[in-house]
Amino acid sequence: MRARVFVTLKPSVFDPQGRTIADALQSLGYGGVEDVRQGKYFELELKTSEAGSARALAAEVADKLLANPVIESYRIEVD
């Protein structure tokens, strides 16, 4: 089973890289882009076929290693 973990800065945390990308897009003529938030993406291949246990394991890994809970949040998709 595969779990995908999307890690992003919390909305209250300033994202300087996202801001730089948004400014660059504006200067390239993409005026329709108001804001950009950047993050990290992880794919985990898990040795389980049960969605609940896959989600629990991915959450444990994200809590302990992939995300900094002080400034980041994460979202998990399992299939």
C-alpha positions as CSV (number, residue, x, y, z in Angstrom):
1,M,0.0,0.0,0.0
2,R,1.2,3.5,-0.8
3,A,0.9,6.6,1.5
4,R,1.5,10.1,0.2
5,V,2.5,12.7,2.7
6,F,2.2,16.4,1.9
7,V,4.1,18.7,4.3
8,T,3.6,22.4,4.2
9,L,4.3,25.4,6.5
10,K,1.4,26.3,8.7
11,P,-0.7,29.2,7.4
12,S,0.6,31.5,10.2
13,V,4.2,30.9,9.2
14,F,5.8,33.1,6.6
15,D,6.9,31.2,3.5
16,P,9.9,33.1,2.0
17,Q,10.4,30.6,-0.8
18,G,6.8,30.7,-1.7
19,R,6.8,34.5,-1.7
20,T,9.9,34.6,-4.0
21,I,8.2,32.2,-6.4
22,A,5.0,34.3,-6.4
23,D,7.0,37.5,-7.1
24,A,8.9,35.7,-9.9
25,L,5.6,34.6,-11.4
26,Q,4.2,38.2,-11.3
27,S,7.3,39.5,-13.1
28,L,6.9,36.8,-15.8
29,G,3.4,38.0,-16.4
30,Y,1.3,35.5,-14.4
31,G,-0.8,38.2,-12.7
32,G,-3.5,35.7,-11.9
33,V,-1.3,34.0,-9.3
34,E,-1.9,35.7,-5.9
35,D,0.1,33.6,-3.6
36,V,2.3,30.5,-3.5
37,R,3.0,28.1,-0.6
38,Q,5.7,25.5,-1.1
39,G,6.2,22.3,0.7
40,K,7.6,18.7,0.7
41,Y,6.1,15.6,-0.8
42,F,6.9,12.0,0.3
43,E,5.7,8.6,-1.0
44,L,5.9,5.7,1.4
45,E,5.5,2.1,0.2
46,L,4.1,0.2,3.2
47,K,4.0,-3.5,4.0
48,T,0.3,-3.5,4.8
49,S,-2.9,-3.8,2.8
50,E,-5.1,-2.2,5.4
51,A,-5.8,1.5,4.8
52,G,-6.3,2.3,8.5
53,S,-2.9,0.9,9.6
54,A,-1.2,2.4,6.6
55,R,-2.6,5.8,7.5
56,A,-1.6,5.4,11.2
57,L,2.0,4.4,10.3
58,A,2.3,7.3,7.8
59,A,1.1,9.7,10.5
60,E,3.6,8.3,13.0
61,V,6.4,8.7,10.5
62,A,5.3,12.2,9.6
63,D,5.0,13.2,13.3
64,K,8.5,11.8,14.2
65,L,10.5,12.6,11.1
66,L,8.9,14.2,8.1
67,A,7.3,17.3,9.6
68,N,8.3,19.8,12.2
69,P,5.0,20.1,14.2
70,V,5.9,23.6,15.5
71,I,5.9,25.2,12.0
72,E,4.5,22.6,9.6
73,S,1.3,20.6,9.1
74,Y,0.8,17.5,6.9
75,R,-1.9,15.7,4.9
76,I,-1.9,12.0,4.1
77,E,-3.5,10.2,1.2
78,V,-3.5,6.3,1.2
79,D,-4.2,4.0,-1.7
